[in-house]
Amino acid sequence: MTTNLFQPFRLNDSLELQNRILMAPLTRCMADDDLVPTQQMVDYYAKRAETGLIISEATIIRPDAQGYPNTPGIFTQAQIQGWRNVTDAVHQAGGKIFLQLWHTGRVAHTYFFGGEHVLAPSARQLEGNLSRTRELTYQMPKPVSKDEIAQLVLDYTKAAENAIEAGFDGVELHGANGYLIDQFLHHDSNVRDDEYGGSPENMARFPLQVVDAVIAAIGQDRTALRVSPAAYFNIASDPRDKAVFEYLLPELNKRNLAYLHLGLFDDSMSFDDLGGNATDFVRKHYTKTLVGVGGYSAETGSDAITKDRFDLLAIGRPFIANPDYISKVKQGIEVTPYSEEMLATLN
């Protein structure tokens, strides 16, 4: 039933995957206090090298990108070396790995980096407490200036170059789930009236500038992007968002990315603003390699690939519970169910 998952898949002339299953990015908050990957992280990723492609946990591009405790960075030499230990171990085990690059935008907090403010497209504050902390509440962000936008593009680019130095096979830009790049793409978080807001072309400008700069630095074959056309996490929905993605997705189609990755937790959800399912909406507007995700099993994911809803399947939490997920699925062995207490350790 899942034979198609275990066929090799050629992303492009540079990269061929040993199967169609990707390990989705999973925030684990297990880096050390300097945000350097640890030996536990080396072992954790190496155990999962049978997957076609590992997408690392989201990794911050600079200090003010941090919104969760002990999330790894890629902006110091120690962090680069820590990740080099990870990529060496994954490659020695026969795997491939992309680094997911992250700036949390208004989801960040000055507690983590000692700055004066957090940055976002607009002064639109989230309500509530930061995830994985007990006492920190979200702060009112400072709208980024045009000079700060230009610097962010440079910092994403430098982070991508650092990732290649650290031995990664490529990078996935985190443009989903209500973080900085995604904040530019939704009307709830972007109320700018300059060339970065208001119209679909303007709201997509910064995300495309980042994509183009990273492509210029490391190549389109090593550059991927994650997107969330449906606003459901850290952002409120707005029917005008649909037009933004109807502009963005064809523009991305022109850029021959390594892949485009959906950012959602449950692909059975239907969104009125998109006229249905988020994956089907993206597939309608984007014809290149698409990664599906969101509560799939190997069987349901295989069926979706057969129906051409997407090309590659990303599996998340089952990989936490099953380092040997690929072997188990191949052999028809029942996988261990995921449970939240598994987040306390890296196995």
HELIX and SHEET records of a PDB file:
HELIX    1   1 THR A    3  PHE A    6  5                                   4    
HELIX    2   2 GLN A   39  ALA A   46  1                                   8    
HELIX    3   3 PRO A   63  ALA A   65  5                                   3    
HELIX    4   4 GLN A   77  GLN A   92  1                                  16    
HELIX    5   5 GLY A  105  VAL A  107  5                                   3    
HELIX    6   6 THR A  110  PHE A  113  1                                   4    
HELIX    7   7 LYS A  146  GLU A  165  1                                  20    
HELIX    8   8 LEU A  180  GLN A  183  1                                   4    
HELIX    9   9 PRO A  200  MET A  203  1                                   4    
HELIX   10  10 ARG A  205  ILE A  218  1                                  14    
HELIX   11  11 GLN A  220  ARG A  222  5                                   3    
HELIX   12  12 ASP A  241  ASN A  253  1                                  13    
HELIX   13  13 ASP A  272  LEU A  274  5                                   3    
HELIX   14  14 ALA A  278  HIS A  285  1                                   8    
HELIX   15  15 ALA A  298  THR A  306  1                                   9    
HELIX   16  16 ARG A  317  ALA A  321  1                                   5    
HELIX   17  17 TYR A  325  GLN A  331  1                                   7    
HELIX   18  18 GLU A  340  ALA A  344  5                                   5    
SHEET    1   A 2 PHE A   9  ARG A  10  0                                        
SHEET    2   A 2 GLU A  16  LEU A  17 -1                                        
SHEET    1   B 9 ILE A  21  MET A  23  0                                        
SHEET    2   B 9 LEU A  53  ILE A  60  1                                        
SHEET    3   B 9 ILE A  97  TRP A 102  1                                        
SHEET    4   B 9 GLY A 170  GLY A 175  1                                        
SHEET    5   B 9 THR A 223  VAL A 227  1                                        
SHEET    6   B 9 LEU A 260  LEU A 262  1                                        
SHEET    7   B 9 LEU A 290  GLY A 292  1                                        
SHEET    8   B 9 LEU A 312  ILE A 315  1                                        
SHEET    9   B 9 ILE A  21  MET A  23  1                                        
SHEET    1   C 2 LEU A 119  ALA A 120  0                                        
SHEET    2   C 2 LYS A 142  PRO A 143  1                                        
END                                                                             
